[in-house]
Amino acid sequence: MKSKTLYLILLLMLAALPATAADAAAMAARAAQAYDKELYNEALKLYRQAEKEGGSSSMLCYNMGNTCYRLKDNAHAILYYERALLLDPSNGDARFNLEFVREKAQINDTSGDSFFSDWLGGLVSRLSSNTWATVAIVAFIAMLLLAAVYLFLDHVLLRKVGFFGAIVMLVVTLAANACAYHMHSKAVNRSDAIVTAERATLSTSPRTPKDKTEEAMTLGAGHKVQIVDSVNNAGTRWLDVRTPDGQRAWISAQDVEVI
């Protein structure tokens, strides 16, 4: 009896899965129709319901970003474009719109790193962890083939090509693995956040500043920060954050949303 009951429960759960996915797709379609009719509040509500029912996706976040932009909510538009890129770094439309909204909102989250570091970071972030892992596997196979050429062929030129080619592929394999690990950690840890409050006052300590001397800085909506640590103080959660230019301060968790 127990096994039959368990079987029926599992069967009902499996039957519900396609229905849930279909409901989410239907909500997203209704949201798109509302968007086309310029009913942006209704569209955003339906997109959020679709996300709740069927989970998030890069395209869904991209559409939510577009809707927030139409609602003149640049902070949440930036947030959703960032989420779209976190789920799929190759989403060129989300990347273009993100830069467009940042420029329009006059948000310049440039880091204090060198040009090469910024360029390298941007290059790594353009591919997902799965894509970097695929690059690593292909490079590793190529390394083995080139090593075989070096070990088993007698032709001097081919042996040189095999030797140096294998070294290059080894470097590519190690670099691609490092990039895959970095992107995987970025997606799992989710330590970046967007300021969603119209204007957030950051403090030198995890509490509301008592006077100007305890105010570290102010950040407008749409700025990006990296969460380093968090504490609870008097019922309020405070985040120790780092700005792109390297400054550290505390901000109320109510003023930001995690990407």
C-alpha positions, 0 to 999 in steps of 0.5 A, a space after each residue: 500500500 505504501 509503495 502504491 501511495 508513493 508511486 501515485 505521489 511521484 506520478 502526480 508530481 511529475 505530471 505537475 512539472 510540465 503544467 508548471 512550465 506551460 503556465 510560466 511560458 503562458 505568463 511570459 507570452 501574456 507579459 510580452 503582449 502587455 509590453 507590446 501594448 505599453 502596459 508595462 506595469 502589467 507586463 512586469 507583474 506577469 514576468 515576475 509571476 513567470 519567473 516564480 513559476 518557471 524559474 529564471 532565465 537570461 531571456 526572461 531577465 532581459 525582458 524584465 530589464 526592458 520593462 523596467 527601463 520603460 517604467 523609468 526604473 533604471 536601477 532595476 533595469 540594470 539589475 535584470 540586465 546584470 542577472 541576464 548576463 550572469 545566466 548567459 554571458 553571451 547575451 549580447 542584447 543584454 550587454 548592449 542595453 546594460 551599457 546604454 542604460 548606464 550611460 543614460 543614467 550617468 553611472 560610471 562603475 569603472 574600477 581602479 585596475 589597469 586597462 589590461 586588467 579591465 580588458 581581461 576581466 571583460 573577456 573572461 566574463 563574456 563566456 559562461 563557465 560551461 563554455 570555458 570548460 568546453 574550451 578547456 576540454 578541447 584544448 586538453 585533447 589538442 594537447 594530447 594529440 600534439 604530444 603524440 605527434 612529438 613522441 611518435 613521429 620522426 619528422 623534425 619539423 613535426 616534432 617541433 610543432 608537436 612539442 611547442 603546440 602541446 605547451 601552448 595547449 597546456 597553457 590554454 587548458 590551465 587558463 580556461 579551467 581557471 576562467 571556468 572556475 571563476 565564472 562558476 564561483 561568480 554565478 554560485 556565490 552571487 556577491 555583486 549587488 545593485 543599489 536600488 534605493 534612490 540615494 543610499 548613504 553608506 556608513 563607516 560602521 554597520 549602523 545608521 550614521 549619527 553625523 557627517 563624520 560617520 558617512 563614508 559616501 553616497 551612491 545613487 540608484 544603479 551603482 554596483 557594489 561587491 558584498 564582502 561581509 554582512 552583520 545584523 545590528 539592531 534588527 537591521 542587516 548591514 553589508 560590508 561592500 566594496 565599490 568598483 574603485 576599491 572603497 569599503 563601507 557599510 550599506 543597509 541590505 534594504 538599499 541593494 538587491 543581489 544580482 
